[in-house]
Amino acid sequence: MVSTWYEYFRGASGFTLAVCGIAFYLVPGRHPGRKQQGTVFASSGILFCLSALDPLLRTQTDLGNLIIIAAIYCLSQALYEIVTQILGFDGRHREARRVKTVGLVWSGLLVLLPLLDYAFGWNAVKADSEGGSPLGPVHAAASIAFFVWPLVITVVTIRLRHFSFRDLPSRGTDRSLLLIGMGIIALFLSLMLASQILGSARIYRIANTIAECFILAWYLYAVARPEAFARIRHEMHDERKKNLAIGDDEARKIDERLARVLASGDPLLDPKLDMHSLAAALKVPQYRLSGYFNERLGMSFSAWLNGRRIELACKRIRERPDLSILDIALDSGYASKSTFNTQFSRIVGQSPSEFRKTNSGLEAIDR
C-alpha cells in the first residue's frame, strides 16, 4: 500500500511540476529569477516522471541515463543562476559560459563512461537503488556522480561570492524560509548520496519524497509571492553590503601591514604583483583587500598600483638622468616600455620623455 501511494505521488507531483514549470517559464515578463525557477520545477518534474514511469516504459538504461543527466544539467545551471542572482553577481557572462562548458563536459563524461562496462565486459557490482537493475562498476560510480555537479557548482558559487550566514536577511519570514530551504536541500543530497552508496531503496524513496514536497512547496510559494525573489535579493544585498564594509579598525590594520610590506623590500617592483599575491603578503582575505581599496582609498587595486609605480618612476626620472626610459620602466615594475608609457601619460599627462625634459632640462635617454 505504501509503495502504491509512493508511486502515485511521485508520478503526480512530477507531472504537475513539469507542466507548471514550463508554464512558469513561458509567462511573459522580466521578473528576476522566474525563468530559472521554472527550469528547476520543469527539470525536477521530468526526473520524477521518468522515475515513476520507468517500470511501465522499461526505458533502456543508457537512454534513461541520458535523459536524467540532461535534466540534472539544466537543474544545475538554473541553481547556479539563482544563487548568483540572489547574491547580486548576475551578469558575469564569461564565468557563466565557463560554468556551462564544465557542466556539459561533466555531463558528457557521465553519458560516455558507463559504456566502458559494456566495452570491457565488466560484471555488475551493485543494483540500482530504485529499480534494482544490475550496474557495472563504472555505471555504479556514475549513478553517484549524477548528484555531484549540482552540489559542487552551488558550493563553489557560494564560496566564490564569499557568502556567509550573516548575509541572510537579518530577521523575518525570508530568513527562516532560506534556512529551512538550505537545510532540506542538504538533507536531500545526503540521503540521496547515502542511498546510492548503500543501494537502499528505502532511503532513496525517503529522499525523493522530501525533494518532491520541498519543490512543490517552493512552487506554491513562488506563485503566491511572486515578488519574494526580488525582495530576498534586495534584502541580502543590503545585508551583504553592510557586512562587507571596511571598519576603521580593519582599515588601520591593513594600513599598517601595507606600510610594513612596502618598507620591507618594495613589492611594487615585481611585474607579477597582483591582488592575490599582495593579499597573501598582508595576510588579508583578497575580497577584504579589494574592499579596502574601493571603499577606503576610493580606487581599484590596479589604479592604486599604477599610481604608486608612476610616482616611483617620476622620482627616478628626476634623480637618475643617466637611466633610459626603458630602464626606469623596468625598475618601476613594468614588464614593457609601451605599458609604462601608456600608464605614465594617463596619470601624469605627459610622456616620460616630456616629463624628463620639463623637470631636468636634459634630453631624454630613449635607448
Secondary structure, 3 states (H helix, E strand, C coil): CHHHHHHHHHHHHHHHHHHHHHHHHHCCCCCCCHHHHHHHHHHHHHHHHHHHHHHHHCCCHHHHHHHHHHHHHHHHHHHHHHHHHHCCCCCCHHHHHHHHHHHHHHHHHHHHCCHHHHHHCCCCCEECCCCCCEECHHHHHHHHHCCHHHHHHHHHHHHHCCCCHHHCCCCCHHHHHHHHHHHHHHHHHHHHHHHHHHCCHHHHHHHHHHHHHHHHHHHHHHHHCCCHHHHHHHHHHHHHHHHHCCCHHHHHHHHHHHHHHHHCCCHHHCCCCCHHHHHHHHCCCHHHHHHHHHHHCCCCHHHHHHHHHHHHHHHHHHHCCCCCHHHHHHHCCCCCHHHHHHHHHHHHCCCHHHHHHHHHCCCCCCC
